[in-house]
Amino acid sequence: MSNKGNYKTYTLDDGTTATAQEVAEKVGVTINNARTRLSVHSDPAKVWKARQYKTPNDEDSYKMRSIRNREASMYNEMFVLMMKKI
C-alpha cells in the first residue's frame, strides 16, 4: 500500500495495483464498498468480482420467512379452535 496523490493504492496478490475509485467504476459498487473489498481481500478474483444483486422474490429474506411463519400459524389447529371461541 502506498499513497499516490490523494488516492491509496493497494497491491493485489498478482502484483497489480488498484485504487478504490478504479474498483468502484469497473465493478459498479460504491467507493466505500470498493475500499472495503480492497482492505479485506488481496485476491484479484474477489476484488474484481461482479456485484451481486438480491432478487425481490428472495425466499430466504426475513420478510418472506415471517410471512410464511404467520400463514403457518393461522392454519394451526389450536389457532383455529381459539378463533372459533372468540
C-alpha positions as CSV (number, residue, x, y, z in Angstrom):
1,M,0.0,0.0,0.0
2,S,1.4,3.3,-1.0
3,N,0.0,6.8,-1.4
4,K,-0.4,8.1,-5.0
5,G,-1.7,11.6,-4.9
6,N,-4.9,11.6,-2.8
7,Y,-5.7,8.0,-3.5
8,K,-4.4,5.0,-1.6
9,T,-3.1,2.4,-4.0
10,Y,-3.5,-1.3,-3.0
11,T,-1.2,-4.0,-4.3
12,L,-3.0,-7.3,-5.1
13,D,-1.6,-10.8,-4.9
14,D,-0.8,-10.9,-8.6
15,G,1.3,-7.7,-8.4
16,T,-1.2,-5.3,-10.0
17,T,-2.2,-2.2,-8.2
18,A,-5.7,-0.7,-7.8
19,T,-7.4,2.2,-6.2
20,A,-10.9,2.2,-4.7
21,Q,-12.0,4.5,-7.5
22,E,-11.0,2.1,-10.2
23,V,-12.7,-0.9,-8.5
24,A,-15.8,1.1,-7.9
25,E,-16.1,2.1,-11.6
26,K,-15.3,-1.3,-13.0
27,V,-17.4,-3.4,-10.6
28,G,-20.3,-1.0,-10.2
29,V,-20.2,-0.5,-6.4
30,T,-19.8,2.5,-4.2
31,I,-16.3,3.8,-3.3
32,N,-16.9,2.7,0.3
33,N,-17.7,-0.8,-0.8
34,A,-14.6,-0.8,-3.0
35,R,-12.4,0.3,-0.1
36,T,-13.8,-2.5,2.0
37,R,-13.1,-5.0,-0.7
38,L,-9.5,-3.8,-1.1
39,S,-8.8,-3.7,2.6
40,V,-10.3,-7.2,3.3
41,H,-9.2,-9.1,0.2
42,S,-6.0,-9.1,-1.8
43,D,-7.1,-11.8,-4.2
44,P,-7.8,-10.2,-7.6
45,A,-10.7,-12.6,-8.2
46,K,-12.5,-11.4,-5.1
47,V,-11.7,-7.7,-5.6
48,W,-12.9,-7.6,-9.2
49,K,-15.9,-10.0,-8.6
50,A,-19.1,-8.6,-10.1
51,R,-21.7,-7.0,-7.8
52,Q,-24.3,-9.4,-6.6
53,Y,-27.9,-8.2,-6.7
54,K,-30.6,-9.5,-4.4
55,T,-33.7,-10.7,-6.1
56,P,-37.0,-9.1,-4.9
57,N,-38.5,-12.6,-4.6
58,D,-35.8,-13.9,-2.3
59,E,-37.3,-16.8,-0.4
60,D,-34.7,-16.6,2.3
61,S,-35.3,-12.9,3.2
62,Y,-36.5,-12.0,6.7
63,K,-39.8,-10.7,5.3
64,M,-40.6,-13.9,3.4
65,R,-39.8,-16.1,6.4
66,S,-42.0,-14.0,8.7
67,I,-44.9,-14.2,6.2
68,R,-44.6,-18.0,5.9
69,N,-44.5,-18.3,9.7
70,R,-47.6,-16.2,10.1
71,E,-49.5,-18.1,7.5
72,A,-48.5,-21.4,9.0
73,S,-49.7,-20.3,12.4
74,M,-53.1,-19.3,11.0
75,Y,-53.8,-22.9,9.9
76,N,-52.6,-24.4,13.2
77,E,-55.4,-26.4,14.8
78,M,-55.2,-24.6,18.1
79,F,-55.3,-21.2,16.4
80,V,-58.5,-22.2,14.5
81,L,-60.1,-23.5,17.7
82,M,-59.2,-20.3,19.5
83,M,-60.7,-18.2,16.8
84,K,-64.0,-20.2,16.9
85,K,-64.3,-19.4,20.6
86,I,-63.9,-15.7,20.2
